């Protein structure tokens, strides 16, 4: 989708960004159904980023 909009990014940045978006979407879905409340959404986001970072070994720029 980013390519179709003419946006160019580094692949690790795109992958890292997707994690946050996915966590945010799932957090909103679960919280709207009152399954998640408070800081749990932030913990889910942090855990997803940590898990993905372990697999991808992101390099610092």
Backbone atoms as SQL, in Angstrom:
CREATE TABLE atoms (id INTEGER PRIMARY KEY, chain TEXT, resi INTEGER, resn TEXT, atom TEXT, x REAL, y REAL, z REAL);
INSERT INTO atoms VALUES
  (1, 'A', 1, 'UNK', 'N', 0.814, -1.183, 0.000),
  (2, 'A', 1, 'UNK', 'CA', 0.000, 0.000, 0.000),
  (3, 'A', 1, 'UNK', 'C', 0.863, 1.255, 0.000),
  (4, 'A', 2, 'UNK', 'N', 1.938, 1.251, 0.791),
  (5, 'A', 2, 'UNK', 'CA', 2.816, 2.421, 0.840),
  (6, 'A', 2, 'UNK', 'C', 3.438, 2.687, -0.523),
  (7, 'A', 3, 'UNK', 'N', 3.787, 1.609, -1.239),
  (8, 'A', 3, 'UNK', 'CA', 4.386, 1.766, -2.550),
  (9, 'A', 3, 'UNK', 'C', 3.402, 2.394, -3.528),
  (10, 'A', 4, 'UNK', 'N', 2.124, 2.037, -3.434),
  (11, 'A', 4, 'UNK', 'CA', 1.128, 2.592, -4.340),
  (12, 'A', 4, 'UNK', 'C', 0.904, 4.079, -4.083),
  (13, 'A', 5, 'UNK', 'N', 1.222, 4.547, -2.883),
  (14, 'A', 5, 'UNK', 'CA', 1.089, 5.963, -2.555),
  (15, 'A', 5, 'UNK', 'C', 2.369, 6.735, -2.839),
  (16, 'A', 6, 'UNK', 'N', 3.389, 6.036, -3.318),
  (17, 'A', 6, 'UNK', 'CA', 4.653, 6.676, -3.620),
  (18, 'A', 6, 'UNK', 'C', 5.520, 6.903, -2.397),
  (19, 'A', 7, 'UNK', 'N', 5.252, 6.175, -1.335),
  (20, 'A', 7, 'UNK', 'CA', 6.028, 6.314, -0.108),
  (21, 'A', 7, 'UNK', 'C', 7.099, 5.236, -0.092),
  (22, 'A', 8, 'UNK', 'N', 8.336, 5.640, 0.084),
  (23, 'A', 8, 'UNK', 'CA', 9.418, 4.660, 0.164),
  (24, 'A', 8, 'UNK', 'C', 9.979, 4.660, 1.573),
  (25, 'A', 9, 'UNK', 'N', 10.120, 3.478, 2.128),
  (26, 'A', 9, 'UNK', 'CA', 10.673, 3.336, 3.472),
  (27, 'A', 9, 'UNK', 'C', 11.587, 2.131, 3.509),
  (28, 'A', 10, 'UNK', 'N', 12.401, 2.060, 4.535),
  (29, 'A', 10, 'UNK', 'CA', 13.262, 0.901, 4.740),
  (30, 'A', 10, 'UNK', 'C', 12.389, -0.257, 5.203),
  (31, 'A', 11, 'UNK', 'N', 12.662, -1.467, 4.723),
  (32, 'A', 11, 'UNK', 'CA', 11.802, -2.611, 5.022),
  (33, 'A', 11, 'UNK', 'C', 11.665, -2.872, 6.517),
  (34, 'A', 12, 'UNK', 'N', 12.732, -2.677, 7.292),
  (35, 'A', 12, 'UNK', 'CA', 12.608, -2.905, 8.731),
  (36, 'A', 12, 'UNK', 'C', 11.674, -1.887, 9.364),
  (37, 'A', 13, 'UNK', 'N', 11.661, -0.684, 8.832),
  (38, 'A', 13, 'UNK', 'CA', 10.763, 0.346, 9.350),
  (39, 'A', 13, 'UNK', 'C', 9.325, -0.028, 9.050),
  (40, 'A', 14, 'UNK', 'N', 9.072, -0.544, 7.855),
  (41, 'A', 14, 'UNK', 'CA', 7.714, -0.952, 7.496),
  (42, 'A', 14, 'UNK', 'C', 7.259, -2.089, 8.392),
  (43, 'A', 15, 'UNK', 'N', 8.122, -3.061, 8.618),
  (44, 'A', 15, 'UNK', 'CA', 7.752, -4.203, 9.458),
  (45, 'A', 15, 'UNK', 'C', 7.492, -3.749, 10.885),
  (46, 'A', 16, 'UNK', 'N', 8.341, -2.881, 11.393),
  (47, 'A', 16, 'UNK', 'CA', 8.186, -2.383, 12.761),
  (48, 'A', 16, 'UNK', 'C', 6.902, -1.572, 12.882),
  (49, 'A', 17, 'UNK', 'N', 6.592, -0.780, 11.873),
  (50, 'A', 17, 'UNK', 'CA', 5.371, 0.020, 11.880),
  (51, 'A', 17, 'UNK', 'C', 4.123, -0.832, 11.857),
  (52, 'A', 18, 'UNK', 'N', 4.176, -1.926, 11.107),
  (53, 'A', 18, 'UNK', 'CA', 3.027, -2.832, 11.023),
  (54, 'A', 18, 'UNK', 'C', 2.686, -3.434, 12.373),
  (55, 'A', 19, 'UNK', 'N', 3.697, -3.706, 13.179),
  (56, 'A', 19, 'UNK', 'CA', 3.456, -4.293, 14.499),
  (57, 'A', 19, 'UNK', 'C', 2.620, -3.349, 15.342),
  (58, 'A', 20, 'UNK', 'N', 3.022, -2.092, 15.345),
  (59, 'A', 20, 'UNK', 'CA', 2.282, -1.102, 16.115),
  (60, 'A', 20, 'UNK', 'C', 0.860, -0.935, 15.630),
  (61, 'A', 21, 'UNK', 'N', 0.684, -0.933, 14.301),
  (62, 'A', 21, 'UNK', 'CA', -0.658, -0.793, 13.732),
  (63, 'A', 21, 'UNK', 'C', -1.499, -2.001, 14.088),
  (64, 'A', 22, 'UNK', 'N', -0.943, -3.212, 13.924),
  (65, 'A', 22, 'UNK', 'CA', -1.693, -4.424, 14.255),
  (66, 'A', 22, 'UNK', 'C', -2.080, -4.451, 15.722),
  (67, 'A', 23, 'UNK', 'N', -1.141, -4.097, 16.591),
  (68, 'A', 23, 'UNK', 'CA', -1.433, -4.095, 18.027),
  (69, 'A', 23, 'UNK', 'C', -2.497, -3.062, 18.359),
  (70, 'A', 24, 'UNK', 'N', -2.411, -1.911, 17.713),
  (71, 'A', 24, 'UNK', 'CA', -3.391, -0.857, 17.976),
  (72, 'A', 24, 'UNK', 'C', -4.778, -1.294, 17.521),
  (73, 'A', 25, 'UNK', 'N', -4.864, -1.889, 16.333),
  (74, 'A', 25, 'UNK', 'CA', -6.157, -2.344, 15.812),
  (75, 'A', 25, 'UNK', 'C', -6.748, -3.410, 16.719),
  (76, 'A', 26, 'UNK', 'N', -5.931, -4.408, 17.084),
  (77, 'A', 26, 'UNK', 'CA', -6.437, -5.460, 17.975),
  (78, 'A', 26, 'UNK', 'C', -6.819, -4.892, 19.331),
  (79, 'A', 27, 'UNK', 'N', -6.023, -3.954, 19.823),
  (80, 'A', 27, 'UNK', 'CA', -6.341, -3.326, 21.101),
  (81, 'A', 27, 'UNK', 'C', -7.665, -2.591, 21.059),
  (82, 'A', 28, 'UNK', 'N', -7.906, -1.869, 19.948),
  (83, 'A', 28, 'UNK', 'CA', -9.168, -1.142, 19.806),
  (84, 'A', 28, 'UNK', 'C', -10.347, -2.098, 19.693),
  (85, 'A', 29, 'UNK', 'N', -10.168, -3.191, 18.958),
  (86, 'A', 29, 'UNK', 'CA', -11.249, -4.178, 18.817),
  (87, 'A', 29, 'UNK', 'C', -11.584, -4.785, 20.171),
  (88, 'A', 30, 'UNK', 'N', -10.548, -5.218, 20.880),
  (89, 'A', 30, 'UNK', 'CA', -10.780, -5.863, 22.170),
  (90, 'A', 30, 'UNK', 'C', -11.320, -4.889, 23.209),
  (91, 'A', 31, 'UNK', 'N', -10.812, -3.653, 23.203),
  (92, 'A', 31, 'UNK', 'CA', -11.303, -2.686, 24.188),
  (93, 'A', 31, 'UNK', 'C', -12.723, -2.245, 23.871),
  (94, 'A', 32, 'UNK', 'N', -13.083, -2.197, 22.584),
  (95, 'A', 32, 'UNK', 'CA', -14.452, -1.822, 22.235),
  (96, 'A', 32, 'UNK', 'C', -15.432, -2.908, 22.666),
  (97, 'A', 33, 'UNK', 'N', -14.957, -4.132, 22.745),
  (98, 'A', 33, 'UNK', 'CA', -15.788, -5.236, 23.233),
  (99, 'A', 33, 'UNK', 'C', -15.625, -5.425, 24.738),
  (100, 'A', 34, 'UNK', 'N', -14.922, -4.480, 25.376),
  (101, 'A', 34, 'UNK', 'CA', -14.665, -4.487, 26.816),
  (102, 'A', 34, 'UNK', 'C', -13.890, -5.720, 27.282),
  (103, 'A', 35, 'UNK', 'N', -13.048, -6.251, 26.401),
  (104, 'A', 35, 'UNK', 'CA', -12.200, -7.384, 26.770),
  (105, 'A', 35, 'UNK', 'C', -10.839, -6.910, 27.276),
  (106, 'A', 36, 'UNK', 'N', -10.453, -5.709, 26.892),
  (107, 'A', 36, 'UNK', 'CA', -9.198, -5.116, 27.355),
  (108, 'A', 36, 'UNK', 'C', -9.493, -3.736, 27.923),
  (109, 'A', 37, 'UNK', 'N', -8.824, -3.403, 29.000),
  (110, 'A', 37, 'UNK', 'CA', -8.973, -2.062, 29.564),
  (111, 'A', 37, 'UNK', 'C', -7.632, -1.565, 30.060),
  (112, 'A', 38, 'UNK', 'N', -7.500, -0.257, 30.188),
  (113, 'A', 38, 'UNK', 'CA', -6.325, 0.353, 30.798),
  (114, 'A', 38, 'UNK', 'C', -5.034, 0.116, 30.055),
  (115, 'A', 39, 'UNK', 'N', -3.991, -0.224, 30.803),
  (116, 'A', 39, 'UNK', 'CA', -2.647, -0.344, 30.253),
  (117, 'A', 39, 'UNK', 'C', -2.383, -1.677, 29.572),
  (118, 'A', 40, 'UNK', 'N', -3.357, -2.553, 29.535),
  (119, 'A', 40, 'UNK', 'CA', -3.143, -3.863, 28.913),
  (120, 'A', 40, 'UNK', 'C', -2.827, -3.699, 27.438),
  (121, 'A', 41, 'UNK', 'N', -3.449, -2.726, 26.783),
  (122, 'A', 41, 'UNK', 'CA', -3.197, -2.495, 25.360),
  (123, 'A', 41, 'UNK', 'C', -1.733, -2.128, 25.142),
  (124, 'A', 42, 'UNK', 'N', -1.178, -1.290, 26.007),
  (125, 'A', 42, 'UNK', 'CA', 0.227, -0.920, 25.893),
  (126, 'A', 42, 'UNK', 'C', 1.127, -2.132, 26.090),
  (127, 'A', 43, 'UNK', 'N', 0.786, -3.010, 27.017),
  (128, 'A', 43, 'UNK', 'CA', 1.588, -4.214, 27.248),
  (129, 'A', 43, 'UNK', 'C', 1.560, -5.129, 26.039),
  (130, 'A', 44, 'UNK', 'N', 0.405, -5.269, 25.405),
  (131, 'A', 44, 'UNK', 'CA', 0.291, -6.101, 24.201),
  (132, 'A', 44, 'UNK', 'C', 1.193, -5.543, 23.115),
  (133, 'A', 45, 'UNK', 'N', 1.166, -4.221, 22.925),
  (134, 'A', 45, 'UNK', 'CA', 2.013, -3.580, 21.920),
  (135, 'A', 45, 'UNK', 'C', 3.484, -3.831, 22.210),
  (136, 'A', 46, 'UNK', 'N', 3.896, -3.665, 23.463),
  (137, 'A', 46, 'UNK', 'CA', 5.294, -3.868, 23.832),
  (138, 'A', 46, 'UNK', 'C', 5.719, -5.313, 23.609),
  (139, 'A', 47, 'UNK', 'N', 4.863, -6.263, 23.961),
  (140, 'A', 47, 'UNK', 'CA', 5.210, -7.674, 23.786),
  (141, 'A', 47, 'UNK', 'C', 5.340, -8.023, 22.313),
  (142, 'A', 48, 'UNK', 'N', 4.441, -7.502, 21.472),
  (143, 'A', 48, 'UNK', 'CA', 4.506, -7.789, 20.040),
  (144, 'A', 48, 'UNK', 'C', 5.781, -7.215, 19.440),
  (145, 'A', 49, 'UNK', 'N', 6.144, -5.990, 19.829),
  (146, 'A', 49, 'UNK', 'CA', 7.369, -5.383, 19.306),
  (147, 'A', 49, 'UNK', 'C', 8.593, -6.178, 19.732),
  (148, 'A', 50, 'UNK', 'N', 8.632, -6.584, 20.993),
  (149, 'A', 50, 'UNK', 'CA', 9.778, -7.337, 21.501),
  (150, 'A', 50, 'UNK', 'C', 9.900, -8.672, 20.774),
  (151, 'A', 51, 'UNK', 'N', 8.786, -9.365, 20.585),
  (152, 'A', 51, 'UNK', 'CA', 8.803, -10.658, 19.908),
  (153, 'A', 51, 'UNK', 'C', 9.279, -10.498, 18.473),
  (154, 'A', 52, 'UNK', 'N', 8.754, -9.510, 17.766),
  (155, 'A', 52, 'UNK', 'CA', 9.112, -9.298, 16.372),
  (156, 'A', 52, 'UNK', 'C', 10.562, -8.859, 16.255),
  (157, 'A', 53, 'UNK', 'N', 11.025, -8.042, 17.197),
  (158, 'A', 53, 'UNK', 'CA', 12.409, -7.574, 17.168),
  (159, 'A', 53, 'UNK', 'C', 13.375, -8.741, 17.338),
  (160, 'A', 54, 'UNK', 'N', 13.018, -9.718, 18.160),
  (161, 'A', 54, 'UNK', 'CA', 13.877, -10.887, 18.351),
  (162, 'A', 54, 'UNK', 'C', 14.023, -11.686, 17.063),
  (163, 'A', 55, 'UNK', 'N', 12.967, -11.765, 16.269),
  (164, 'A', 55, 'UNK', 'CA', 13.031, -12.513, 15.018),
  (165, 'A', 55, 'UNK', 'C', 13.759, -11.745, 13.920),
  (166, 'A', 56, 'UNK', 'N', 13.565, -10.438, 13.858),
  (167, 'A', 56, 'UNK', 'CA', 14.097, -9.647, 12.745),
  (168, 'A', 56, 'UNK', 'C', 15.458, -9.031, 13.013),
  (169, 'A', 57, 'UNK', 'N', 15.804, -8.877, 14.284),
  (170, 'A', 57, 'UNK', 'CA', 17.077, -8.265, 14.653),
  (171, 'A', 57, 'UNK', 'C', 17.263, -6.921, 13.951),
  (172, 'A', 58, 'UNK', 'N', 16.393, -5.972, 14.273),
  (173, 'A', 58, 'UNK', 'CA', 16.420, -4.651, 13.659),
  (174, 'A', 58, 'UNK', 'C', 17.759, -3.972, 13.909),
  (175, 'A', 59, 'UNK', 'N', 18.263, -3.291, 12.900),
  (176, 'A', 59, 'UNK', 'CA', 19.494, -2.527, 13.082),
  (177, 'A', 59, 'UNK', 'C', 19.134, -1.082, 13.382),
  (178, 'A', 60, 'UNK', 'N', 19.963, -0.446, 14.181),
  (179, 'A', 60, 'UNK', 'CA', 19.729, 0.953, 14.544),
  (180, 'A', 60, 'UNK', 'C', 20.319, 1.844, 13.463),
  (181, 'A', 61, 'UNK', 'N', 19.613, 2.906, 13.132),
  (182, 'A', 61, 'UNK', 'CA', 20.083, 3.850, 12.113),
  (183, 'A', 61, 'UNK', 'C', 20.531, 5.121, 12.764);
